[in-house]
Amino acid sequence: MTYFYTPSELAYLREHYANTPNDIIGKVLARNPRSVAQKARKLGLQKSAEFLAEHGGRFQAGLKPWNKGVPGSTGTQEACRATQFKKGRAAELSANYRPIGSIRVAKGGILEQKVTDDRSLYPARRWKSVHSLVWEREVGPIPAGHIIVFKPGQFTDQLDQITIDRLECITRRENMLRNTVHRYGKEIAQLIQLRAAISRQLNKKEKELHQ
């Protein structure tokens, strides 16, 4: 079967192919791993030395070995040493290490994908929500001051169901308003605020009694 790739899908493939497993790319692009490998070959894309080293030299379907047809490419030659682990990567080899392209469930049931191994970034910043990645792939960069959210009633934690038709781009202010007490209506909001004020006063009196 021949798969057509949109410009945004090709851009995603070029950006992530070197360091992301084909099965993960396939899930994001709704393609099978073999199709991903075939398209990558046509585009002249290859897995990085780091990726090959991290995955123990296991090749995915359609992946051409870097040393195929290269004389003297085994042992301790320079080309071979490029795939060996480098000093300072002990943390990445720990039991908790997750390679780029990995999927995890974050707070609130949000699916996230690891997009970088940049050690200068806080660990949580190395991951990005899958629904934001889908938006960037289908629509483009997210405007400043905006975020990508699921439309009301469209939230899902199933990777293959996170599609552009379930998403919308809103301002951070709009998102804040959606998640404040005011979304329940004026009367309910006033009651919640009143309850909070009473609680503060009770806590204040209790502290005064124990001084």
TIDORO-870296 format. One record per residue (C-alpha): residue in one letter; x, y, z. Coordinates in steps of 0.25 Angstrom, whole numbers, plus 5000, padded with zeros to 4 digits. Layout:
N
AXYZ
...
% end
This chain:
211
M500050005000
T500550144997
Y500450245007
F500350395004
Y501150485014
T500650635016
P501750745017
S501550745032
E501750595033
L502950605025
A503550715034
Y503250635046
L503950515040
R505150595037
E505250655050
H505050525059
Y505450405050
A506950405055
N506650385069
T505250335070
P504750185069
N504050155056
D502850095063
I502650225071
I502750315059
G501750215052
K500750235064
V500850385063
L500750395048
A499750275047
R500650195038
N501250055040
P502750055044
R503149995030
S502550115023
V503250205032
A504550135029
Q504350135014
K503950285013
A505250315022
R506150235012
K505550315000
L505850445008
G507250405011
L506950395026
Q507750315036
K507750275050
S508750345059
A509950275065
E509450315078
F508050245075
L508750115070
A509650115082
E508450135092
H507650025085
G508749925086
G508949915071
R507549865068
F507049905055
Q505649935051
A504949885038
G505549955026
L506750025034
K508050015027
P509249995035
W510250105035
N511450015033
K510849935021
G511849925010
V512850005018
P514249925019
G514849915032
S513649975039
T513649875051
G514549875063
T515150005068
Q515250085055
E514750235056
A513450205050
C513150095059
R513550175072
A512450275068
T511450175073
Q512050145086
F511550215099
K512250345102
K512750385116
G511650455124
R510450365119
A510350275131
A509050345135
E508450315122
L508750165124
S508050155137
A506850075139
N505950205139
Y506550255125
R505550275114
P505950295100
I505450405091
G504150375085
S503650295098
I502250325102
R501750345117
V500550385125
A500750515132
K499850585142
G498350585139
G498550465129
I499150555119
L500050475109
E501450525107
Q502550495098
K504050515100
V504650605090
T506050635095
D507150585104
D507750725106
R508350715120
S508250865122
L506750855122
Y505950815135
P505550665133
A504050705131
R504450805120
R504950695112
W503550645110
K502450705102
S500950675101
V500550585090
H499350675086
S500250795085
L501150715076
V499950675067
W499550825066
E500950865062
R501050755052
E499650785046
V499550935047
G500850995051
P501551065062
I500651105074
P500551255075
A501151325087
G500151335099
H499351215094
I499251065098
I498650945091
V497550875099
F496450775096
K495150825092
P494050805103
G493750655104
Q494850615094
F495950575104
T496550445102
D497850375107
Q497850275095
L499050315086
D498350275073
Q497150355076
I497850495079
T497550555065
I497450695061
D495950705060
R495850685076
L496750805078
E496750955079
C497651065081
I497251165092
T497951275100
R498451245114
R497451345119
E496351275113
N496851145119
M496951205133
L495551255132
R495051115128
N495751055140
T495351155151
V494051155160
H493451255150
R493151145140
Y492051095150
G491251225149
K491151355157
E490351295169
I491251175171
A492451255169
Q492051345180
L491751235190
I493151165187
Q493851305190
L492951325202
R493351185208
A494851215205
A494751345213
I494051285225
S495151175225
R496251275225
Q495551345237
L495351215245
N496851185243
K497251325247
K496451315260
E496951175263
K498351225262
E498051335271
L497551235282
H498851155282
Q499751275283
% end
